[in-house]
């Protein structure tokens, strides 16, 4: 794992996209996953009015919360053309409360159809948590 508190890196995958993410806690892991998702999609932010959205998600485990959160970001990018670069995340138990701030997407280089559960496991490490995601393109 990298020594930076939270981050991401693309991992080579045969047909889809794969992303390794890490964070000091689940909120940091989710934030890193969001940044990684947007980076792999080639998102460019437009200069325009800032938008804010609040989000509450509940899940039985960290893996489901991660998939639900990224699926929500994909939906808002695809349907509302909105991407978020300022994420305030609070995770308590199986509940994520998020305040998302962002702007319209100027461009998206590649479309992601879905975030998958394929081999997904949020694992503890000496520095926090890590996971490897597979994104269906």
N, C-alpha and C positions, 0 to 999 in steps of 0.2 A: 504494500500500500504506500502511496505517496506520503510525504511528510506534511503536506498542506492540509489544513483542517477539513476542508471540503473541496471536492473537485470531481472531474470526470476524464475519461479517455476513451476513444473509439477502439474497439477490438475487431480484428479481421473476422468476418463471418462469410460463409459461402454464398448465401442467397439474400439474406436480410441484413439489417444493421444491428450491431451489438455495442453496448455501452457499459463500461465499468464505472461505477460511481462510489463515492465514499463521503462520509461526514462524521462529525464528532457525536452526533445524535441523530434521531430519525428526521427531525426538522432539517438539519444540515444535509442529510442524504437526499431528501426530497428536493431541496433547493438545487443541489448539484445535479440531480437527475433532470430537473427542468432546464437548467442551463445547457446540459449535454444534449437533451432532446432538440432544443432550438438550434444548437450548433450543428448537429447532424442534419437537420432539415435545411440548413443554410438560410435561416431567417435573417432578414434585414428589417430593422425598425424604421418606420416612416416618421418624419417630423410632423407632428400633428397634436391634437388635443390629447392630454393624458386621460386615461380612463382608470376607474377603480372598480373592483368587483370583490365581493365577499363570498366565501365558500366554506361550507361545513360538510365534511365527509366522515362516514363511519365505516369501519371494517373490523373484521375479526383478527386480522394479523397485519404485520408490517408489509408483507408482500402485496396483499390486496389493497392496502392504503396507497402504496406506491403506484400500482397499476391504475387505480381509480383516479388518483391525482393527475398522472400524466395523460390519461384518457380525457379528462376534463380540459386540460390545456390544449390537447389536439382538437377537441370539439370547438373550443373558442377560437382557435386559429383558423380552422376550416370554415366554420359557419359564420363567425362574427368578424373574421380577419383581424383579431386582436391577439397580441402577444405581450407577455408580461416580463419585465426586467427587474422589478422591485417586488420581492415576495416576503411578506411577514407571516411566518408559519408558527403555529403553536400546536403541539401534539400532546394530548393527555389520554392515556389508555389507548383505545382504538379510535379516538376522535381527532380529526385534523380541522383546525380553524385557520383559515387563510384570508389575508387581505392581499389582493393582487393589484399591482399598479403597472400599467403599460400603455401601449399606443398601437395604432394600426400597423399591420405588417406591410412593409413596402414591397417585399418579395419573399417567396419561399422557394428555395432551390430544388428540394425534393419532398415529395409527399410521403408521409408515414400513414399507413392504413390503421395500424393498431399497435398497442403495447401488449406483448404476450406474457404468459406465465411460464413459458418454456424455460426449464431449469432455473427459474427465479428463486433465489433464497437470499434474504437479508441476513448477513452473518456478522456476529460481533468480532471485533479485532482489538488489539491493545489500544488503538487510538479512537475507537468508536464503532462505526458500522460500515459495511460495504455490501454491494450487490452487483450482479451482472444482468443486464436487461437485453432481451432480443426484441427488436422492433420490426414489424411486418411492413414491407414496402411494396 
